[in-house]
């Protein structure tokens, strides 16, 4: 890092404005807090004073030339990139912008099937054709992990016309692929590498963590600073490097999908979070990793419960693992992760990040306190003391994991004529919507894929587990392509 990271150009200017007693005749309508509201009573007037709307001196996010540009330059330096873009729509916006700026209609992009829903939406908006790589499936834990290099290489060689390779770095559960090798492979064939780094914003700030996207040589990455670095929820960045990035097209795409009234609070939070990590990350993150390791050791003393460590993933083919992710397997108690997730919240006031069939996940960050980890360990002991003596039958690993077969590209399925059918009538039909479990937001079926019996079984399982299911339909129905009218539609829109 070459710049002075004690500086916070945007936040400093925003605070100066908020305390300047300026008379507001612009928006927002609360006029810098001159209203009465329950939120103001709780959060205070300063929250509203900082919610300014780009007055003189605070720059413009869609065409920054002042303090936002200065803050972005500091961000790029901190993350090891050439250029950074501030986002107020989360990494969802970043993934949309990256894919849409790289791929046009009917151009191919190589990506893992366990991508976030935002990548699928980017395929719909851009019209790009996905070439899916099946990720490594951990049947013991019931999760999808990294892409094996050999599988990526096969996809690259089989699709030499692809524009880019999309990599998750790391996955929701902390597993990474051999990103540097994938970058070298893609660049040799004039393909870009773009990364979903939503759960890896902290990677550049400690040598004890896996490689960041910029360190590995990727062209672009979108990072959710709010997830692991401490900015406010919904604030993210795109970080880029190298000559392959078309910055004119990227900026144009960002401006197309980003609000013209961005939250100054979100922008300021990015500025100060960068400062904290740049100055303190190298000393703070190792302490978090040490806390995580000691917590795993304590959890592994609890009967029927197991904390998964980095060695487990490396032995199962992962390139590296982010130890700030704490995976706790509870299924040997006879509980699903969903059961444990609910009980920890309802009985112990502990909010976990997510649940899956066999496990629960905690995300550690610079905001994690030792007392919080102590509370989790104590609560897990109570779970064990309650359920281990019952000798319930362990939840067995699922034998078969499969992904649906693609019939047509997502954009075409999204725009095709549709009809709604009950789930029990949807077997072998073509999906016209995405169905996903949130979190993590990974679709079990996307537009254009054939609905298999496995998909219907998974959907029924998640429904019974009480999971949050995101879809366009309710009441046991699903949206599919209406094949009766599809041929006529295709004749009209086949070049779309």
Secondary structure, DSSP 8 states (H G I E B T S, - for coil): --S-TT--HHHHHHHHHHTTT----SSSTTTTT-S--HHHHHH-HHHHHT-----TTS--GGG--SHHHHHHHHHHHHHT-SEEEEESSHHHHHHHHHHHHH--TT-EEEEETT-BHHHHHHHHHH--EEEEE---EETTTTEE----HHHHHHHHHH-TT--EEEEESS-TTSEE--HHHHHHHHHHTT-EEEEEETT-TTGGG-TTS---HHHHT-SEEEE-HHHHT---TT-EEEEE-STT--HHHHHHHHHHHS-SS--HHHHHHHHHHHHHHHHHHHHHHHHHHHHHHHHHHHHTTSTT-EEE-HHHHHHTT-SEE-TTEEEEE-GGGT--HHHHHHHHHHHH----SEE-SSEEEEE--TT--HHHHHHHHHHHHHHHHHHGGGT-------S------B-S-HHHHHHS-EEEEEGGG-TT-BB-S-EEEETTTEEEE-TTBB--HHHHHHHHHHHHHT-EEE-S--TTEEEEE-HHHHHHHHHHHTT-
